[in-house]
């Protein structure tokens, strides 16, 4: 993932086999005008099925932790 054209900081919640496997908290958007070749890229440390992008601070506010189960049955 990259943050091109993103205007707000995000938490990236990486999900595999219906559980949280990694959280990249408070990922900052790039400065305006940053060339594509200089944008930071964010990748999980292991294979994932999904990534949930939420406003920065969401994971801490909701006490989301690695290992937490994720129920995607209603989406």
N, CA, C and O atoms as CSV, one atom per row, in Angstrom:
chain,resi,resn,atom,element,x,y,z
A,1,UNK,N,N,0.831,-1.165,0.000
A,1,UNK,CA,C,0.000,0.000,0.000
A,1,UNK,C,C,0.883,1.237,0.000
A,1,UNK,O,O,2.026,1.208,0.455
A,2,UNK,N,N,0.337,2.303,-0.511
A,2,UNK,CA,C,0.980,3.598,-0.419
A,2,UNK,C,C,-0.094,4.612,-0.079
A,2,UNK,O,O,-1.283,4.303,-0.144
A,3,UNK,N,N,0.305,5.801,0.276
A,3,UNK,CA,C,-0.642,6.796,0.777
A,3,UNK,C,C,-0.889,7.914,-0.237
A,3,UNK,O,O,-1.236,9.028,0.155
A,4,UNK,N,N,-0.718,7.638,-1.531
A,4,UNK,CA,C,-0.917,8.660,-2.556
A,4,UNK,C,C,-2.306,9.272,-2.417
A,4,UNK,O,O,-3.307,8.564,-2.311
A,5,UNK,N,N,-2.346,10.593,-2.418
A,5,UNK,CA,C,-3.590,11.373,-2.345
A,5,UNK,C,C,-4.364,11.177,-1.037
A,5,UNK,O,O,-5.510,11.614,-0.934
A,6,UNK,N,N,-3.764,10.536,-0.051
A,6,UNK,CA,C,-4.401,10.392,1.254
A,6,UNK,C,C,-4.158,11.679,2.036
A,6,UNK,O,O,-3.045,12.205,2.052
A,7,UNK,N,N,-5.209,12.182,2.686
A,7,UNK,CA,C,-5.106,13.464,3.367
A,7,UNK,C,C,-5.003,13.361,4.886
A,7,UNK,O,O,-4.645,14.335,5.548
A,8,UNK,N,N,-5.316,12.183,5.446
A,8,UNK,CA,C,-5.320,12.025,6.896
A,8,UNK,C,C,-4.445,10.847,7.301
A,8,UNK,O,O,-4.246,9.930,6.504
A,9,UNK,N,N,-3.922,10.851,8.514
A,9,UNK,CA,C,-3.170,9.690,9.011
A,9,UNK,C,C,-4.107,8.496,9.183
A,9,UNK,O,O,-5.288,8.662,9.490
A,10,UNK,N,N,-3.575,7.301,8.983
A,10,UNK,CA,C,-4.373,6.072,9.069
A,10,UNK,C,C,-3.716,5.043,9.974
A,10,UNK,O,O,-2.508,5.076,10.208
A,11,UNK,N,N,-4.536,4.129,10.476
A,11,UNK,CA,C,-4.062,2.867,11.038
A,11,UNK,C,C,-4.328,1.812,9.975
A,11,UNK,O,O,-5.431,1.747,9.434
A,12,UNK,N,N,-3.348,0.995,9.671
A,12,UNK,CA,C,-3.521,-0.121,8.737
A,12,UNK,C,C,-3.590,-1.391,9.566
A,12,UNK,O,O,-2.638,-1.749,10.259
A,13,UNK,N,N,-4.722,-2.061,9.488
A,13,UNK,CA,C,-4.930,-3.292,10.255
A,13,UNK,C,C,-4.901,-4.454,9.272
A,13,UNK,O,O,-5.813,-4.615,8.461
A,14,UNK,N,N,-3.865,-5.248,9.346
A,14,UNK,CA,C,-3.651,-6.361,8.430
A,14,UNK,C,C,-4.331,-7.609,9.000
A,14,UNK,O,O,-4.175,-7.923,10.181
A,15,UNK,N,N,-5.082,-8.315,8.157
A,15,UNK,CA,C,-5.905,-9.443,8.600
A,15,UNK,C,C,-5.593,-10.677,7.764
A,15,UNK,O,O,-5.511,-10.604,6.537
A,16,UNK,N,N,-5.421,-11.812,8.439
A,16,UNK,CA,C,-5.235,-13.090,7.759
A,16,UNK,C,C,-5.956,-14.171,8.557
A,16,UNK,O,O,-5.888,-14.194,9.786
A,17,UNK,N,N,-6.639,-15.054,7.859
A,17,UNK,CA,C,-7.352,-16.164,8.499
A,17,UNK,C,C,-8.232,-15.680,9.659
A,17,UNK,O,O,-8.265,-16.279,10.734
A,18,UNK,N,N,-8.950,-14.568,9.401
A,18,UNK,CA,C,-9.918,-14.028,10.365
A,18,UNK,C,C,-9.308,-13.594,11.694
A,18,UNK,O,O,-9.947,-13.696,12.740
A,19,UNK,N,N,-8.057,-13.107,11.645
A,19,UNK,CA,C,-7.472,-12.520,12.844
A,19,UNK,C,C,-6.504,-11.417,12.442
A,19,UNK,O,O,-5.945,-11.423,11.345
A,20,UNK,N,N,-6.319,-10.470,13.356
A,20,UNK,CA,C,-5.375,-9.372,13.145
A,20,UNK,C,C,-3.963,-9.927,13.270
A,20,UNK,O,O,-3.621,-10.556,14.272
A,21,UNK,N,N,-3.139,-9.690,12.240
A,21,UNK,CA,C,-1.772,-10.203,12.273
A,21,UNK,C,C,-0.729,-9.087,12.379
A,21,UNK,O,O,0.437,-9.343,12.681
A,22,UNK,N,N,-1.162,-7.841,12.127
A,22,UNK,CA,C,-0.218,-6.718,12.203
A,22,UNK,C,C,-1.030,-5.436,12.232
A,22,UNK,O,O,-2.106,-5.349,11.639
A,23,UNK,N,N,-0.500,-4.448,12.928
A,23,UNK,CA,C,-1.106,-3.115,12.945
A,23,UNK,C,C,-0.006,-2.099,12.701
A,23,UNK,O,O,0.975,-2.037,13.442
A,24,UNK,N,N,-0.177,-1.304,11.656
A,24,UNK,CA,C,0.713,-0.167,11.422
A,24,UNK,C,C,-0.096,1.056,11.834
A,24,UNK,O,O,-0.991,1.494,11.112
A,25,UNK,N,N,0.229,1.598,12.997
A,25,UNK,CA,C,-0.554,2.687,13.574
A,25,UNK,C,C,-0.007,4.055,13.174
A,25,UNK,O,O,1.199,4.256,13.029
A,26,UNK,N,N,-0.942,4.982,13.004
A,26,UNK,CA,C,-0.617,6.386,12.765
A,26,UNK,C,C,0.305,6.595,11.565
A,26,UNK,O,O,1.285,7.335,11.644
A,27,UNK,N,N,-0.020,5.934,10.455
A,27,UNK,CA,C,0.737,6.104,9.213
A,27,UNK,C,C,0.384,7.483,8.650
A,27,UNK,O,O,-0.781,7.783,8.391
A,28,UNK,N,N,1.400,8.303,8.467
A,28,UNK,CA,C,1.194,9.683,8.042
A,28,UNK,C,C,1.095,9.813,6.523
A,28,UNK,O,O,1.790,9.106,5.793
A,29,UNK,N,N,0.238,10.713,6.046
A,29,UNK,CA,C,0.168,10.953,4.605
A,29,UNK,C,C,1.439,11.651,4.126
A,29,UNK,O,O,2.132,12.298,4.910
A,30,UNK,N,N,1.737,11.517,2.844
A,30,UNK,CA,C,2.934,12.183,2.325
A,30,UNK,C,C,2.708,13.695,2.232
A,30,UNK,O,O,1.572,14.170,2.225
A,31,UNK,N,N,3.793,14.422,2.163
A,31,UNK,CA,C,3.706,15.861,1.940
A,31,UNK,C,C,3.163,16.105,0.538
A,31,UNK,O,O,3.457,15.345,-0.384
A,32,UNK,N,N,2.386,17.142,0.379
A,32,UNK,CA,C,1.833,17.500,-0.931
A,32,UNK,C,C,2.964,17.625,-1.950
A,32,UNK,O,O,4.017,18.196,-1.671
A,33,UNK,N,N,2.719,17.080,-3.124
A,33,UNK,CA,C,3.690,17.175,-4.206
A,33,UNK,C,C,4.763,16.108,-4.199
A,33,UNK,O,O,5.657,16.131,-5.045
A,34,UNK,N,N,4.695,15.161,-3.254
A,34,UNK,CA,C,5.691,14.089,-3.223
A,34,UNK,C,C,5.568,13.254,-4.499
A,34,UNK,O,O,4.483,12.755,-4.798
A,35,UNK,N,N,6.655,13.091,-5.255
A,35,UNK,CA,C,6.579,12.272,-6.474
A,35,UNK,C,C,6.263,10.815,-6.127
A,35,UNK,O,O,6.657,10.317,-5.072
A,36,UNK,N,N,5.553,10.145,-7.025
A,36,UNK,CA,C,5.194,8.735,-6.801
A,36,UNK,C,C,6.410,7.888,-6.455
A,36,UNK,O,O,6.321,6.987,-5.621
A,37,UNK,N,N,7.531,8.164,-7.081
A,37,UNK,CA,C,8.736,7.357,-6.857
A,37,UNK,C,C,9.302,7.526,-5.440
A,37,UNK,O,O,10.160,6.746,-5.025
A,38,UNK,N,N,8.833,8.530,-4.699
A,38,UNK,CA,C,9.328,8.773,-3.342
A,38,UNK,C,C,8.296,8.455,-2.265
A,38,UNK,O,O,8.551,8.669,-1.080
A,39,UNK,N,N,7.141,7.949,-2.664
A,39,UNK,CA,C,6.118,7.602,-1.683
A,39,UNK,C,C,6.532,6.349,-0.921
A,39,UNK,O,O,7.012,5.381,-1.513
A,40,UNK,N,N,6.343,6.375,0.391
A,40,UNK,CA,C,6.618,5.189,1.203
A,40,UNK,C,C,5.621,4.090,0.853
A,40,UNK,O,O,4.461,4.364,0.544
A,41,UNK,N,N,6.081,2.859,0.904
A,41,UNK,CA,C,5.210,1.702,0.661
A,41,UNK,C,C,5.092,0.914,1.960
A,41,UNK,O,O,6.067,0.754,2.694
A,42,UNK,N,N,3.885,0.423,2.234
A,42,UNK,CA,C,3.605,-0.314,3.454
A,42,UNK,C,C,3.177,-1.722,3.089
A,42,UNK,O,O,2.253,-1.915,2.299
A,43,UNK,N,N,3.850,-2.701,3.667
A,43,UNK,CA,C,3.541,-4.100,3.379
A,43,UNK,C,C,3.475,-4.886,4.682
A,43,UNK,O,O,4.134,-4.538,5.661
A,44,UNK,N,N,2.675,-5.947,4.687
A,44,UNK,CA,C,2.622,-6.783,5.887
A,44,UNK,C,C,3.872,-7.650,5.975
A,44,UNK,O,O,4.568,-7.871,4.984
A,45,UNK,N,N,4.136,-8.134,7.183
A,45,UNK,CA,C,5.305,-8.996,7.406
A,45,UNK,C,C,5.029,-10.435,7.009
A,45,UNK,O,O,5.946,-11.252,6.922
A,46,UNK,N,N,3.743,-10.745,6.767
A,46,UNK,CA,C,3.351,-12.093,6.345
A,46,UNK,C,C,2.178,-11.957,5.384
A,46,UNK,O,O,1.569,-10.890,5.305
A,47,UNK,N,N,1.849,-13.023,4.649
A,47,UNK,CA,C,0.711,-12.942,3.726
A,47,UNK,C,C,-0.579,-12.598,4.481
A,47,UNK,O,O,-0.786,-13.042,5.610
A,48,UNK,N,N,-1.438,-11.804,3.843
A,48,UNK,CA,C,-2.713,-11.419,4.441
A,48,UNK,C,C,-3.838,-11.583,3.427
A,48,UNK,O,O,-3.618,-11.627,2.217
A,49,UNK,N,N,-5.050,-11.672,3.966
A,49,UNK,CA,C,-6.245,-11.722,3.125
A,49,UNK,C,C,-6.824,-10.326,2.910
A,49,UNK,O,O,-7.367,-10.025,1.847
A,50,UNK,N,N,-6.700,-9.471,3.944
A,50,UNK,CA,C,-7.326,-8.152,3.916
A,50,UNK,C,C,-6.464,-7.138,4.648
A,50,UNK,O,O,-5.618,-7.486,5.472
A,51,UNK,N,N,-6.706,-5.867,4.321
A,51,UNK,CA,C,-6.180,-4.773,5.132
A,51,UNK,C,C,-7.334,-3.806,5.350
A,51,UNK,O,O,-8.055,-3.454,4.418
A,52,UNK,N,N,-7.490,-3.392,6.580
A,52,UNK,CA,C,-8.531,-2.447,6.947
A,52,UNK,C,C,-7.855,-1.108,7.216
A,52,UNK,O,O,-6.990,-1.003,8.085
A,53,UNK,N,N,-8.257,-0.083,6.464
A,53,UNK,CA,C,-7.719,1.260,6.642
A,53,UNK,C,C,-8.726,2.060,7.453
A,53,UNK,O,O,-9.876,2.217,7.045
A,54,UNK,N,N,-8.292,2.564,8.598
A,54,UNK,CA,C,-9.168,3.322,9.491
A,54,UNK,C,C,-8.429,4.583,9.938
A,54,UNK,O,O,-7.203,4.644,9.844
A,55,UNK,N,N,-9.157,5.585,10.421
A,55,UNK,CA,C,-8.477,6.794,10.881
A,55,UNK,C,C,-7.445,6.470,11.971
A,55,UNK,O,O,-7.656,5.584,12.799
A,56,UNK,N,N,-6.334,7.199,11.954
A,56,UNK,CA,C,-5.286,6.993,12.954
A,56,UNK,C,C,-5.866,7.101,14.354
A,56,UNK,O,O,-6.673,7.984,14.643
A,57,UNK,N,N,-5.445,6.199,15.206
A,57,UNK,CA,C,-5.915,6.161,16.574
A,57,UNK,C,C,-7.027,5.154,16.812
A,57,UNK,O,O,-7.318,4.808,17.957
A,58,UNK,N,N,-7.654,4.679,15.736
A,58,UNK,CA,C,-8.761,3.732,15.866
A,58,UNK,C,C,-8.334,2.476,16.624
A,58,UNK,O,O,-9.029,2.030,17.537
A,59,UNK,N,N,-7.196,1.910,16.242
A,59,UNK,CA,C,-6.758,0.658,16.876
A,59,UNK,C,C,-6.550,0.851,18.375
A,59,UNK,O,O,-6.925,-0.014,19.165
A,60,UNK,N,N,-5.960,1.967,18.774
A,60,UNK,CA,C,-5.727,2.219,20.202
A,60,UNK,C,C,-7.045,2.470,20.934
A,60,UNK,O,O,-7.265,1.928,22.017
A,61,UNK,N,N,-7.910,3.278,20.356
A,61,UNK,CA,C,-9.196,3.604,20.990
A,61,UNK,C,C,-10.029,2.341,21.212
A,61,UNK,O,O,-10.688,2.191,22.241
A,62,UNK,N,N,-9.991,1.446,20.242
A,62,UNK,CA,C,-10.797,0.220,20.302
A,62,UNK,C,C,-9.999,-0.972,20.827
A,62,UNK,O,O,-10.451,-2.114,20.737
A,63,UNK,N,N,-8.825,-0.708,21.369
A,63,UNK,CA,C,-7.919,-1.721,21.920
A,63,UNK,C,C,-7.758,-2.930,20.996
A,63,UNK,O,O,-7.768,-4.081,21.432
A,64,UNK,N,N,-7.609,-2.626,19.710
A,64,UNK,CA,C,-7.366,-3.671,18.713
A,64,UNK,C,C,-5.929,-4.136,18.849
A,64,UNK,O,O,-5.001,-3.330,18.903
A,65,UNK,N,N,-5.757,-5.468,18.905
A,65,UNK,CA,C,-4.419,-6.021,19.110
A,65,UNK,C,C,-4.166,-7.170,18.144
A,65,UNK,O,O,-5.099,-7.813,17.663
A,66,UNK,N,N,-2.887,-7.419,17.868
A,66,UNK,CA,C,-2.506,-8.570,17.064
A,66,UNK,C,C,-3.047,-9.820,17.765
A,66,UNK,O,O,-2.903,-9.978,18.977
A,67,UNK,N,N,-3.663,-10.693,16.990
A,67,UNK,CA,C,-4.255,-11.906,17.517
A,67,UNK,C,C,-5.761,-11.807,17.714
A,67,UNK,O,O,-6.434,-12.824,17.880
A,68,UNK,N,N,-6.298,-10.580,17.696
A,68,UNK,CA,C,-7.743,-10.415,17.854
A,68,UNK,C,C,-8.486,-11.085,16.707
A,68,UNK,O,O,-8.038,-11.007,15.563
A,69,UNK,N,N,-9.600,-11.734,16.981
A,69,UNK,CA,C,-10.409,-12.318,15.909
A,69,UNK,C,C,-11.135,-11.227,15.135
A,69,UNK,O,O,-11.440,-10.162,15.671
A,70,UNK,N,N,-11.407,-11.511,13.861
A,70,UNK,CA,C,-12.124,-10.575,12.995
A,70,UNK,C,C,-13.274,-11.339,12.355
A,70,UNK,O,O,-13.060,-12.370,11.718
A,71,UNK,N,N,-14.490,-10.838,12.523
A,71,UNK,CA,C,-15.670,-11.460,11.939
A,71,UNK,C,C,-16.090,-10.683,10.690
A,71,UNK,O,O,-16.617,-9.575,10.789
A,72,UNK,N,N,-15.858,-11.260,9.541
A,72,UNK,CA,C,-16.205,-10.620,8.267
A,72,UNK,C,C,-17.450,-11.258,7.645
A,72,UNK,O,O,-17.740,-11.031,6.470
A,73,UNK,N,N,-18.167,-12.033,8.404
A,73,UNK,CA,C,-19.299,-12.789,7.849
A,73,UNK,C,C,-20.459,-11.909,7.394
A,73,UNK,O,O,-21.296,-12.363,6.615
A,74,UNK,N,N,-20.530,-10.672,7.856
A,74,UNK,CA,C,-21.665,-9.822,7.520
A,74,UNK,C,C,-21.338,-8.788,6.452
A,74,UNK,O,O,-22.139,-7.889,6.192
A,75,UNK,N,N,-20.168,-8.907,5.831
A,75,UNK,CA,C,-19.851,-7.956,4.779
A,75,UNK,C,C,-19.933,-8.598,3.413
A,75,UNK,O,O,-19.694,-7.935,2.404
